[in-house]
Every structure is written in structure tokens, then in C-alpha cells.
Amino acid sequence: MKSWKWVRRLVNFWPPLFFTGIKATHISSDFRRIEVVLKLRFYNKNYLGTQFGGSLFAMTDPWYMLMLVYNLGPDYFVWDKSAHIDFIAPGRNAVKAVFVLDEATLERIRAHTADGKKYLPNFAIDVVDEHGHLIARVHRTLYVRAKPHKRAAG
């Protein structure tokens, strides 16, 4: 696909992201790098006036799953399995997260799923403020398995 502008616009209007102020600002043409921002607004502040933790967590939710679905293709099941967040510092301004998927990770996933078994790749995402200070680190585990017709005969 030559342009991801329409995908970025569409995903930015997806209600779980739109209504929390989460915005994808960049999606690479190979769908292997995505940048997401969350500006601090009255509707996503917590009681103390800093970034609401649920919004920080939500800004990391769909991206690796979508990247894997696109890059692995229709021959794989891809689901989020688990996630947890470590809050490091209060977010007092806009925050950003960058998601990168490299060829080595894709090859590792393909190798681990070739025999039909599930594979649970882990991804760590740093959420940083506009000054580059670490605000939170989110750990996500995905479930990946080749669909039955793609599995090696065993």
C-alpha cells in the first residue's frame, strides 16, 4: 500500500482512541513504525491533573497487533494476550509512544509458529513526555499462531 494517510485518519476516528485524545501521527508505508501521541486535555486528566493512567495504557493497545496482522498476513491468528504498565513519573504534558517492528522479530515469529505451536512475543513500549522523560513502560504479550492450512505437516 502506497499511502497510510487514510488508515491513520480512520484509526484516529476509532472511538476508543478518538474519545481519549490518542492520535497516530505517523504510520510508515511498510506498517513497521507507528508514532502515537496523547496531549494532556481536561478530559484525560486524572484527579491530580496529570495524564490518566488508563489513557497511557490505551495508547499502546492496538498497535503491535495491527502491525503483526498486516506484516504476517492472513495466514496467522494474532491476538493480544496480556499487558501491564509500570508508571514511572507523572505525565504533565503531551506524551508519545513509538512502535517498531523489525524483520528479525517477524522471522523469529514465523520460525516459532511454523510447527503449528503458539508463540508469545513480548514488546516493551516506552511512553515519554515532550522532553523525552520516561513516563511509563508498557509490556505487551501477543499470541501468534499459524492458521491450520499454513502449519508444517508434522
Chimera marker file (.cmm) of the C-alpha trace (Angstrom):
<marker_set name="trace">
<marker id="1" x="0.000" y="0.000" z="0.000" r="1" g="1" b="0" radius="0.5"/>
<marker id="2" x="1.441" y="3.347" z="-1.006" r="1" g="1" b="0" radius="0.5"/>
<marker id="3" x="-0.209" y="5.666" z="1.482" r="1" g="1" b="0" radius="0.5"/>
<marker id="4" x="-1.233" y="5.096" z="5.070" r="1" g="1" b="0" radius="0.5"/>
<marker id="5" x="-2.793" y="8.543" z="5.427" r="1" g="1" b="0" radius="0.5"/>
<marker id="6" x="-6.314" y="7.141" z="5.089" r="1" g="1" b="0" radius="0.5"/>
<marker id="7" x="-5.550" y="4.363" z="7.601" r="1" g="1" b="0" radius="0.5"/>
<marker id="8" x="-4.134" y="6.896" z="10.030" r="1" g="1" b="0" radius="0.5"/>
<marker id="9" x="-7.188" y="9.121" z="9.632" r="1" g="1" b="0" radius="0.5"/>
<marker id="10" x="-9.547" y="6.196" z="10.028" r="1" g="1" b="0" radius="0.5"/>
<marker id="11" x="-7.837" y="4.831" z="13.146" r="1" g="1" b="0" radius="0.5"/>
<marker id="12" x="-7.711" y="8.324" z="14.645" r="1" g="1" b="0" radius="0.5"/>
<marker id="13" x="-11.525" y="8.430" z="14.499" r="1" g="1" b="0" radius="0.5"/>
<marker id="14" x="-11.919" y="4.983" z="16.084" r="1" g="1" b="0" radius="0.5"/>
<marker id="15" x="-13.950" y="5.834" z="19.236" r="1" g="1" b="0" radius="0.5"/>
<marker id="16" x="-11.676" y="4.186" z="21.871" r="1" g="1" b="0" radius="0.5"/>
<marker id="17" x="-8.783" y="6.331" z="20.626" r="1" g="1" b="0" radius="0.5"/>
<marker id="18" x="-10.654" y="9.441" z="19.488" r="1" g="1" b="0" radius="0.5"/>
<marker id="19" x="-12.561" y="9.961" z="22.735" r="1" g="1" b="0" radius="0.5"/>
<marker id="20" x="-9.408" y="9.672" z="24.847" r="1" g="1" b="0" radius="0.5"/>
<marker id="21" x="-7.390" y="12.037" z="22.653" r="1" g="1" b="0" radius="0.5"/>
<marker id="22" x="-4.986" y="9.363" z="21.382" r="1" g="1" b="0" radius="0.5"/>
<marker id="23" x="-3.707" y="10.150" z="17.905" r="1" g="1" b="0" radius="0.5"/>
<marker id="24" x="-1.474" y="8.254" z="15.488" r="1" g="1" b="0" radius="0.5"/>
<marker id="25" x="0.818" y="10.891" z="13.994" r="1" g="1" b="0" radius="0.5"/>
<marker id="26" x="2.858" y="8.593" z="11.752" r="1" g="1" b="0" radius="0.5"/>
<marker id="27" x="2.366" y="5.183" z="10.165" r="1" g="1" b="0" radius="0.5"/>
<marker id="28" x="5.186" y="4.015" z="7.887" r="1" g="1" b="0" radius="0.5"/>
<marker id="29" x="4.340" y="2.668" z="4.440" r="1" g="1" b="0" radius="0.5"/>
<marker id="30" x="5.501" y="-0.843" z="5.454" r="1" g="1" b="0" radius="0.5"/>
<marker id="31" x="3.424" y="-0.673" z="8.666" r="1" g="1" b="0" radius="0.5"/>
<marker id="32" x="6.515" y="-1.323" z="10.787" r="1" g="1" b="0" radius="0.5"/>
<marker id="33" x="6.779" y="2.023" z="12.577" r="1" g="1" b="0" radius="0.5"/>
<marker id="34" x="3.953" y="3.894" z="14.241" r="1" g="1" b="0" radius="0.5"/>
<marker id="35" x="4.118" y="7.011" z="16.374" r="1" g="1" b="0" radius="0.5"/>
<marker id="36" x="1.258" y="7.881" z="18.720" r="1" g="1" b="0" radius="0.5"/>
<marker id="37" x="0.706" y="10.988" z="20.844" r="1" g="1" b="0" radius="0.5"/>
<marker id="38" x="-1.600" y="11.855" z="23.688" r="1" g="1" b="0" radius="0.5"/>
<marker id="39" x="-1.961" y="15.525" z="24.535" r="1" g="1" b="0" radius="0.5"/>
<marker id="40" x="-2.954" y="16.436" z="28.064" r="1" g="1" b="0" radius="0.5"/>
<marker id="41" x="-6.558" y="17.679" z="27.945" r="1" g="1" b="0" radius="0.5"/>
<marker id="42" x="-9.248" y="18.307" z="30.536" r="1" g="1" b="0" radius="0.5"/>
<marker id="43" x="-10.974" y="15.055" z="29.549" r="1" g="1" b="0" radius="0.5"/>
<marker id="44" x="-7.924" y="12.812" z="30.017" r="1" g="1" b="0" radius="0.5"/>
<marker id="45" x="-6.510" y="14.250" z="33.232" r="1" g="1" b="0" radius="0.5"/>
<marker id="46" x="-6.685" y="12.352" z="36.466" r="1" g="1" b="0" radius="0.5"/>
<marker id="47" x="-7.671" y="13.858" z="39.818" r="1" g="1" b="0" radius="0.5"/>
<marker id="48" x="-4.142" y="15.282" z="40.266" r="1" g="1" b="0" radius="0.5"/>
<marker id="49" x="-4.121" y="16.995" z="36.878" r="1" g="1" b="0" radius="0.5"/>
<marker id="50" x="-1.691" y="14.589" z="35.166" r="1" g="1" b="0" radius="0.5"/>
<marker id="51" x="-2.156" y="12.041" z="32.380" r="1" g="1" b="0" radius="0.5"/>
<marker id="52" x="-4.823" y="9.479" z="33.277" r="1" g="1" b="0" radius="0.5"/>
<marker id="53" x="-3.158" y="6.069" z="33.603" r="1" g="1" b="0" radius="0.5"/>
<marker id="54" x="-5.876" y="4.332" z="31.614" r="1" g="1" b="0" radius="0.5"/>
<marker id="55" x="-5.233" y="6.632" z="28.673" r="1" g="1" b="0" radius="0.5"/>
<marker id="56" x="-1.488" y="5.964" z="28.867" r="1" g="1" b="0" radius="0.5"/>
<marker id="57" x="-2.229" y="2.243" z="28.799" r="1" g="1" b="0" radius="0.5"/>
<marker id="58" x="-4.805" y="2.565" z="25.999" r="1" g="1" b="0" radius="0.5"/>
<marker id="59" x="-2.412" y="4.462" z="23.754" r="1" g="1" b="0" radius="0.5"/>
<marker id="60" x="-0.314" y="1.287" z="23.471" r="1" g="1" b="0" radius="0.5"/>
<marker id="61" x="-3.180" y="-1.128" z="22.918" r="1" g="1" b="0" radius="0.5"/>
<marker id="62" x="-3.852" y="-1.932" z="19.254" r="1" g="1" b="0" radius="0.5"/>
<marker id="63" x="-0.603" y="-1.121" z="17.515" r="1" g="1" b="0" radius="0.5"/>
<marker id="64" x="1.585" y="-4.234" z="17.696" r="1" g="1" b="0" radius="0.5"/>
<marker id="65" x="-1.398" y="-6.454" z="16.997" r="1" g="1" b="0" radius="0.5"/>
<marker id="66" x="-2.267" y="-4.425" z="13.891" r="1" g="1" b="0" radius="0.5"/>
<marker id="67" x="1.365" y="-4.326" z="12.755" r="1" g="1" b="0" radius="0.5"/>
<marker id="68" x="1.681" y="-8.102" z="13.068" r="1" g="1" b="0" radius="0.5"/>
<marker id="69" x="-1.623" y="-8.761" z="11.311" r="1" g="1" b="0" radius="0.5"/>
<marker id="70" x="-0.505" y="-6.645" z="8.377" r="1" g="1" b="0" radius="0.5"/>
<marker id="71" x="3.083" y="-7.922" z="8.203" r="1" g="1" b="0" radius="0.5"/>
<marker id="72" x="2.381" y="-11.619" z="8.790" r="1" g="1" b="0" radius="0.5"/>
<marker id="73" x="-0.675" y="-11.642" z="6.559" r="1" g="1" b="0" radius="0.5"/>
<marker id="74" x="-3.922" y="-13.592" z="6.689" r="1" g="1" b="0" radius="0.5"/>
<marker id="75" x="-2.266" y="-16.955" z="7.470" r="1" g="1" b="0" radius="0.5"/>
<marker id="76" x="-1.837" y="-16.139" z="11.173" r="1" g="1" b="0" radius="0.5"/>
<marker id="77" x="-4.001" y="-15.661" z="14.225" r="1" g="1" b="0" radius="0.5"/>
<marker id="78" x="-2.804" y="-12.610" z="16.168" r="1" g="1" b="0" radius="0.5"/>
<marker id="79" x="-4.319" y="-11.553" z="19.482" r="1" g="1" b="0" radius="0.5"/>
<marker id="80" x="-3.321" y="-9.521" z="22.489" r="1" g="1" b="0" radius="0.5"/>
<marker id="81" x="-2.718" y="-11.939" z="25.351" r="1" g="1" b="0" radius="0.5"/>
<marker id="82" x="-1.624" y="-9.805" z="28.283" r="1" g="1" b="0" radius="0.5"/>
<marker id="83" x="-0.171" y="-6.463" z="29.230" r="1" g="1" b="0" radius="0.5"/>
<marker id="84" x="0.962" y="-4.499" z="32.227" r="1" g="1" b="0" radius="0.5"/>
<marker id="85" x="2.138" y="-0.975" z="32.816" r="1" g="1" b="0" radius="0.5"/>
<marker id="86" x="4.824" y="0.440" z="35.058" r="1" g="1" b="0" radius="0.5"/>
<marker id="87" x="4.150" y="4.070" z="35.933" r="1" g="1" b="0" radius="0.5"/>
<marker id="88" x="7.484" y="5.860" z="36.257" r="1" g="1" b="0" radius="0.5"/>
<marker id="89" x="6.641" y="9.565" z="36.531" r="1" g="1" b="0" radius="0.5"/>
<marker id="90" x="3.530" y="11.754" z="36.248" r="1" g="1" b="0" radius="0.5"/>
<marker id="91" x="2.719" y="12.930" z="32.738" r="1" g="1" b="0" radius="0.5"/>
<marker id="92" x="2.301" y="16.687" z="32.978" r="1" g="1" b="0" radius="0.5"/>
<marker id="93" x="2.228" y="17.392" z="29.244" r="1" g="1" b="0" radius="0.5"/>
<marker id="94" x="1.875" y="15.602" z="25.906" r="1" g="1" b="0" radius="0.5"/>
<marker id="95" x="3.262" y="12.069" z="25.740" r="1" g="1" b="0" radius="0.5"/>
<marker id="96" x="4.439" y="9.915" z="22.844" r="1" g="1" b="0" radius="0.5"/>
<marker id="97" x="4.976" y="6.221" z="22.140" r="1" g="1" b="0" radius="0.5"/>
<marker id="98" x="6.830" y="4.714" z="19.178" r="1" g="1" b="0" radius="0.5"/>
<marker id="99" x="6.191" y="1.172" z="17.951" r="1" g="1" b="0" radius="0.5"/>
<marker id="100" x="8.815" y="-0.531" z="15.776" r="1" g="1" b="0" radius="0.5"/>
<marker id="101" x="8.606" y="-3.974" z="14.206" r="1" g="1" b="0" radius="0.5"/>
<marker id="102" x="11.799" y="-5.262" z="12.591" r="1" g="1" b="0" radius="0.5"/>
<marker id="103" x="12.433" y="-8.129" z="10.190" r="1" g="1" b="0" radius="0.5"/>
<marker id="104" x="14.281" y="-10.172" z="12.835" r="1" g="1" b="0" radius="0.5"/>
<marker id="105" x="11.167" y="-10.174" z="15.040" r="1" g="1" b="0" radius="0.5"/>
<marker id="106" x="8.969" y="-11.246" z="12.127" r="1" g="1" b="0" radius="0.5"/>
<marker id="107" x="11.379" y="-14.054" z="11.220" r="1" g="1" b="0" radius="0.5"/>
<marker id="108" x="11.506" y="-15.213" z="14.850" r="1" g="1" b="0" radius="0.5"/>
<marker id="109" x="7.707" y="-15.320" z="14.968" r="1" g="1" b="0" radius="0.5"/>
<marker id="110" x="7.498" y="-17.254" z="11.709" r="1" g="1" b="0" radius="0.5"/>
<marker id="111" x="10.130" y="-19.742" z="12.912" r="1" g="1" b="0" radius="0.5"/>
<marker id="112" x="8.405" y="-20.297" z="16.280" r="1" g="1" b="0" radius="0.5"/>
<marker id="113" x="4.993" y="-20.822" z="14.677" r="1" g="1" b="0" radius="0.5"/>
<marker id="114" x="5.990" y="-22.962" z="11.672" r="1" g="1" b="0" radius="0.5"/>
<marker id="115" x="5.233" y="-26.209" z="13.525" r="1" g="1" b="0" radius="0.5"/>
<marker id="116" x="1.745" y="-25.037" z="14.473" r="1" g="1" b="0" radius="0.5"/>
<marker id="117" x="2.522" y="-24.060" z="18.035" r="1" g="1" b="0" radius="0.5"/>
<marker id="118" x="1.585" y="-20.729" z="19.517" r="1" g="1" b="0" radius="0.5"/>
<marker id="119" x="4.250" y="-18.112" z="20.129" r="1" g="1" b="0" radius="0.5"/>
<marker id="120" x="4.018" y="-15.331" z="22.673" r="1" g="1" b="0" radius="0.5"/>
<marker id="121" x="6.272" y="-12.448" z="21.614" r="1" g="1" b="0" radius="0.5"/>
<marker id="122" x="6.827" y="-9.686" z="24.151" r="1" g="1" b="0" radius="0.5"/>
<marker id="123" x="7.097" y="-5.999" z="23.375" r="1" g="1" b="0" radius="0.5"/>
<marker id="124" x="8.136" y="-3.153" z="25.683" r="1" g="1" b="0" radius="0.5"/>
<marker id="125" x="6.865" y="0.312" z="24.842" r="1" g="1" b="0" radius="0.5"/>
<marker id="126" x="8.228" y="3.462" z="26.433" r="1" g="1" b="0" radius="0.5"/>
<marker id="127" x="5.816" y="6.338" z="26.876" r="1" g="1" b="0" radius="0.5"/>
<marker id="128" x="7.821" y="9.559" z="27.047" r="1" g="1" b="0" radius="0.5"/>
<marker id="129" x="6.863" y="13.187" z="27.525" r="1" g="1" b="0" radius="0.5"/>
<marker id="130" x="7.672" y="16.014" z="25.147" r="1" g="1" b="0" radius="0.5"/>
<marker id="131" x="11.064" y="16.420" z="26.835" r="1" g="1" b="0" radius="0.5"/>
<marker id="132" x="11.969" y="12.748" z="26.379" r="1" g="1" b="0" radius="0.5"/>
<marker id="133" x="11.459" y="11.833" z="30.045" r="1" g="1" b="0" radius="0.5"/>
<marker id="134" x="10.142" y="8.333" z="30.680" r="1" g="1" b="0" radius="0.5"/>
<marker id="135" x="6.566" y="8.462" z="31.990" r="1" g="1" b="0" radius="0.5"/>
<marker id="136" x="5.558" y="4.803" z="31.731" r="1" g="1" b="0" radius="0.5"/>
<marker id="137" x="6.746" y="1.487" z="30.308" r="1" g="1" b="0" radius="0.5"/>
<marker id="138" x="4.132" y="-0.898" z="28.964" r="1" g="1" b="0" radius="0.5"/>
<marker id="139" x="4.849" y="-4.591" z="28.462" r="1" g="1" b="0" radius="0.5"/>
<marker id="140" x="2.612" y="-6.370" z="25.966" r="1" g="1" b="0" radius="0.5"/>
<marker id="141" x="2.480" y="-10.070" z="25.171" r="1" g="1" b="0" radius="0.5"/>
<marker id="142" x="0.781" y="-11.163" z="21.974" r="1" g="1" b="0" radius="0.5"/>
<marker id="143" x="-0.498" y="-14.554" z="20.917" r="1" g="1" b="0" radius="0.5"/>
<marker id="144" x="0.563" y="-15.616" z="17.416" r="1" g="1" b="0" radius="0.5"/>
<marker id="145" x="-0.189" y="-18.915" z="15.737" r="1" g="1" b="0" radius="0.5"/>
<marker id="146" x="-0.209" y="-20.028" z="12.119" r="1" g="1" b="0" radius="0.5"/>
<marker id="147" x="-3.646" y="-20.951" z="10.842" r="1" g="1" b="0" radius="0.5"/>
<marker id="148" x="-4.134" y="-24.682" z="10.216" r="1" g="1" b="0" radius="0.5"/>
<marker id="149" x="-3.570" y="-24.517" z="6.446" r="1" g="1" b="0" radius="0.5"/>
<marker id="150" x="-0.220" y="-22.733" z="6.991" r="1" g="1" b="0" radius="0.5"/>
<marker id="151" x="1.222" y="-25.120" z="9.579" r="1" g="1" b="0" radius="0.5"/>
<marker id="152" x="4.014" y="-27.512" z="8.611" r="1" g="1" b="0" radius="0.5"/>
<marker id="153" x="2.970" y="-31.129" z="8.377" r="1" g="1" b="0" radius="0.5"/>
<marker id="154" x="4.204" y="-32.879" z="11.417" r="1" g="1" b="0" radius="0.5"/>
<link id1="1" id2="2" r="1" g="1" b="0" radius="0.2"/>
<link id1="2" id2="3" r="1" g="1" b="0" radius="0.2"/>
<link id1="3" id2="4" r="1" g="1" b="0" radius="0.2"/>
<link id1="4" id2="5" r="1" g="1" b="0" radius="0.2"/>
<link id1="5" id2="6" r="1" g="1" b="0" radius="0.2"/>
<link id1="6" id2="7" r="1" g="1" b="0" radius="0.2"/>
<link id1="7" id2="8" r="1" g="1" b="0" radius="0.2"/>
<link id1="8" id2="9" r="1" g="1" b="0" radius="0.2"/>
<link id1="9" id2="10" r="1" g="1" b="0" radius="0.2"/>
<link id1="10" id2="11" r="1" g="1" b="0" radius="0.2"/>
<link id1="11" id2="12" r="1" g="1" b="0" radius="0.2"/>
<link id1="12" id2="13" r="1" g="1" b="0" radius="0.2"/>
<link id1="13" id2="14" r="1" g="1" b="0" radius="0.2"/>
<link id1="14" id2="15" r="1" g="1" b="0" radius="0.2"/>
<link id1="15" id2="16" r="1" g="1" b="0" radius="0.2"/>
<link id1="16" id2="17" r="1" g="1" b="0" radius="0.2"/>
<link id1="17" id2="18" r="1" g="1" b="0" radius="0.2"/>
<link id1="18" id2="19" r="1" g="1" b="0" radius="0.2"/>
<link id1="19" id2="20" r="1" g="1" b="0" radius="0.2"/>
<link id1="20" id2="21" r="1" g="1" b="0" radius="0.2"/>
<link id1="21" id2="22" r="1" g="1" b="0" radius="0.2"/>
<link id1="22" id2="23" r="1" g="1" b="0" radius="0.2"/>
<link id1="23" id2="24" r="1" g="1" b="0" radius="0.2"/>
<link id1="24" id2="25" r="1" g="1" b="0" radius="0.2"/>
<link id1="25" id2="26" r="1" g="1" b="0" radius="0.2"/>
<link id1="26" id2="27" r="1" g="1" b="0" radius="0.2"/>
<link id1="27" id2="28" r="1" g="1" b="0" radius="0.2"/>
<link id1="28" id2="29" r="1" g="1" b="0" radius="0.2"/>
<link id1="29" id2="30" r="1" g="1" b="0" radius="0.2"/>
<link id1="30" id2="31" r="1" g="1" b="0" radius="0.2"/>
<link id1="31" id2="32" r="1" g="1" b="0" radius="0.2"/>
<link id1="32" id2="33" r="1" g="1" b="0" radius="0.2"/>
<link id1="33" id2="34" r="1" g="1" b="0" radius="0.2"/>
<link id1="34" id2="35" r="1" g="1" b="0" radius="0.2"/>
<link id1="35" id2="36" r="1" g="1" b="0" radius="0.2"/>
<link id1="36" id2="37" r="1" g="1" b="0" radius="0.2"/>
<link id1="37" id2="38" r="1" g="1" b="0" radius="0.2"/>
<link id1="38" id2="39" r="1" g="1" b="0" radius="0.2"/>
<link id1="39" id2="40" r="1" g="1" b="0" radius="0.2"/>
<link id1="40" id2="41" r="1" g="1" b="0" radius="0.2"/>
<link id1="41" id2="42" r="1" g="1" b="0" radius="0.2"/>
<link id1="42" id2="43" r="1" g="1" b="0" radius="0.2"/>
<link id1="43" id2="44" r="1" g="1" b="0" radius="0.2"/>
<link id1="44" id2="45" r="1" g="1" b="0" radius="0.2"/>
<link id1="45" id2="46" r="1" g="1" b="0" radius="0.2"/>
<link id1="46" id2="47" r="1" g="1" b="0" radius="0.2"/>
<link id1="47" id2="48" r="1" g="1" b="0" radius="0.2"/>
<link id1="48" id2="49" r="1" g="1" b="0" radius="0.2"/>
<link id1="49" id2="50" r="1" g="1" b="0" radius="0.2"/>
<link id1="50" id2="51" r="1" g="1" b="0" radius="0.2"/>
<link id1="51" id2="52" r="1" g="1" b="0" radius="0.2"/>
<link id1="52" id2="53" r="1" g="1" b="0" radius="0.2"/>
<link id1="53" id2="54" r="1" g="1" b="0" radius="0.2"/>
<link id1="54" id2="55" r="1" g="1" b="0" radius="0.2"/>
<link id1="55" id2="56" r="1" g="1" b="0" radius="0.2"/>
<link id1="56" id2="57" r="1" g="1" b="0" radius="0.2"/>
<link id1="57" id2="58" r="1" g="1" b="0" radius="0.2"/>
<link id1="58" id2="59" r="1" g="1" b="0" radius="0.2"/>
<link id1="59" id2="60" r="1" g="1" b="0" radius="0.2"/>
<link id1="60" id2="61" r="1" g="1" b="0" radius="0.2"/>
<link id1="61" id2="62" r="1" g="1" b="0" radius="0.2"/>
<link id1="62" id2="63" r="1" g="1" b="0" radius="0.2"/>
<link id1="63" id2="64" r="1" g="1" b="0" radius="0.2"/>
<link id1="64" id2="65" r="1" g="1" b="0" radius="0.2"/>
<link id1="65" id2="66" r="1" g="1" b="0" radius="0.2"/>
<link id1="66" id2="67" r="1" g="1" b="0" radius="0.2"/>
<link id1="67" id2="68" r="1" g="1" b="0" radius="0.2"/>
<link id1="68" id2="69" r="1" g="1" b="0" radius="0.2"/>
<link id1="69" id2="70" r="1" g="1" b="0" radius="0.2"/>
<link id1="70" id2="71" r="1" g="1" b="0" radius="0.2"/>
<link id1="71" id2="72" r="1" g="1" b="0" radius="0.2"/>
<link id1="72" id2="73" r="1" g="1" b="0" radius="0.2"/>
<link id1="73" id2="74" r="1" g="1" b="0" radius="0.2"/>
<link id1="74" id2="75" r="1" g="1" b="0" radius="0.2"/>
<link id1="75" id2="76" r="1" g="1" b="0" radius="0.2"/>
<link id1="76" id2="77" r="1" g="1" b="0" radius="0.2"/>
<link id1="77" id2="78" r="1" g="1" b="0" radius="0.2"/>
<link id1="78" id2="79" r="1" g="1" b="0" radius="0.2"/>
<link id1="79" id2="80" r="1" g="1" b="0" radius="0.2"/>
<link id1="80" id2="81" r="1" g="1" b="0" radius="0.2"/>
<link id1="81" id2="82" r="1" g="1" b="0" radius="0.2"/>
<link id1="82" id2="83" r="1" g="1" b="0" radius="0.2"/>
<link id1="83" id2="84" r="1" g="1" b="0" radius="0.2"/>
<link id1="84" id2="85" r="1" g="1" b="0" radius="0.2"/>
<link id1="85" id2="86" r="1" g="1" b="0" radius="0.2"/>
<link id1="86" id2="87" r="1" g="1" b="0" radius="0.2"/>
<link id1="87" id2="88" r="1" g="1" b="0" radius="0.2"/>
<link id1="88" id2="89" r="1" g="1" b="0" radius="0.2"/>
<link id1="89" id2="90" r="1" g="1" b="0" radius="0.2"/>
<link id1="90" id2="91" r="1" g="1" b="0" radius="0.2"/>
<link id1="91" id2="92" r="1" g="1" b="0" radius="0.2"/>
<link id1="92" id2="93" r="1" g="1" b="0" radius="0.2"/>
<link id1="93" id2="94" r="1" g="1" b="0" radius="0.2"/>
<link id1="94" id2="95" r="1" g="1" b="0" radius="0.2"/>
<link id1="95" id2="96" r="1" g="1" b="0" radius="0.2"/>
<link id1="96" id2="97" r="1" g="1" b="0" radius="0.2"/>
<link id1="97" id2="98" r="1" g="1" b="0" radius="0.2"/>
<link id1="98" id2="99" r="1" g="1" b="0" radius="0.2"/>
<link id1="99" id2="100" r="1" g="1" b="0" radius="0.2"/>
<link id1="100" id2="101" r="1" g="1" b="0" radius="0.2"/>
<link id1="101" id2="102" r="1" g="1" b="0" radius="0.2"/>
<link id1="102" id2="103" r="1" g="1" b="0" radius="0.2"/>
<link id1="103" id2="104" r="1" g="1" b="0" radius="0.2"/>
<link id1="104" id2="105" r="1" g="1" b="0" radius="0.2"/>
<link id1="105" id2="106" r="1" g="1" b="0" radius="0.2"/>
<link id1="106" id2="107" r="1" g="1" b="0" radius="0.2"/>
<link id1="107" id2="108" r="1" g="1" b="0" radius="0.2"/>
<link id1="108" id2="109" r="1" g="1" b="0" radius="0.2"/>
<link id1="109" id2="110" r="1" g="1" b="0" radius="0.2"/>
<link id1="110" id2="111" r="1" g="1" b="0" radius="0.2"/>
<link id1="111" id2="112" r="1" g="1" b="0" radius="0.2"/>
<link id1="112" id2="113" r="1" g="1" b="0" radius="0.2"/>
<link id1="113" id2="114" r="1" g="1" b="0" radius="0.2"/>
<link id1="114" id2="115" r="1" g="1" b="0" radius="0.2"/>
<link id1="115" id2="116" r="1" g="1" b="0" radius="0.2"/>
<link id1="116" id2="117" r="1" g="1" b="0" radius="0.2"/>
<link id1="117" id2="118" r="1" g="1" b="0" radius="0.2"/>
<link id1="118" id2="119" r="1" g="1" b="0" radius="0.2"/>
<link id1="119" id2="120" r="1" g="1" b="0" radius="0.2"/>
<link id1="120" id2="121" r="1" g="1" b="0" radius="0.2"/>
<link id1="121" id2="122" r="1" g="1" b="0" radius="0.2"/>
<link id1="122" id2="123" r="1" g="1" b="0" radius="0.2"/>
<link id1="123" id2="124" r="1" g="1" b="0" radius="0.2"/>
<link id1="124" id2="125" r="1" g="1" b="0" radius="0.2"/>
<link id1="125" id2="126" r="1" g="1" b="0" radius="0.2"/>
<link id1="126" id2="127" r="1" g="1" b="0" radius="0.2"/>
<link id1="127" id2="128" r="1" g="1" b="0" radius="0.2"/>
<link id1="128" id2="129" r="1" g="1" b="0" radius="0.2"/>
<link id1="129" id2="130" r="1" g="1" b="0" radius="0.2"/>
<link id1="130" id2="131" r="1" g="1" b="0" radius="0.2"/>
<link id1="131" id2="132" r="1" g="1" b="0" radius="0.2"/>
<link id1="132" id2="133" r="1" g="1" b="0" radius="0.2"/>
<link id1="133" id2="134" r="1" g="1" b="0" radius="0.2"/>
<link id1="134" id2="135" r="1" g="1" b="0" radius="0.2"/>
<link id1="135" id2="136" r="1" g="1" b="0" radius="0.2"/>
<link id1="136" id2="137" r="1" g="1" b="0" radius="0.2"/>
<link id1="137" id2="138" r="1" g="1" b="0" radius="0.2"/>
<link id1="138" id2="139" r="1" g="1" b="0" radius="0.2"/>
<link id1="139" id2="140" r="1" g="1" b="0" radius="0.2"/>
<link id1="140" id2="141" r="1" g="1" b="0" radius="0.2"/>
<link id1="141" id2="142" r="1" g="1" b="0" radius="0.2"/>
<link id1="142" id2="143" r="1" g="1" b="0" radius="0.2"/>
<link id1="143" id2="144" r="1" g="1" b="0" radius="0.2"/>
<link id1="144" id2="145" r="1" g="1" b="0" radius="0.2"/>
<link id1="145" id2="146" r="1" g="1" b="0" radius="0.2"/>
<link id1="146" id2="147" r="1" g="1" b="0" radius="0.2"/>
<link id1="147" id2="148" r="1" g="1" b="0" radius="0.2"/>
<link id1="148" id2="149" r="1" g="1" b="0" radius="0.2"/>
<link id1="149" id2="150" r="1" g="1" b="0" radius="0.2"/>
<link id1="150" id2="151" r="1" g="1" b="0" radius="0.2"/>
<link id1="151" id2="152" r="1" g="1" b="0" radius="0.2"/>
<link id1="152" id2="153" r="1" g="1" b="0" radius="0.2"/>
<link id1="153" id2="154" r="1" g="1" b="0" radius="0.2"/>
</marker_set>
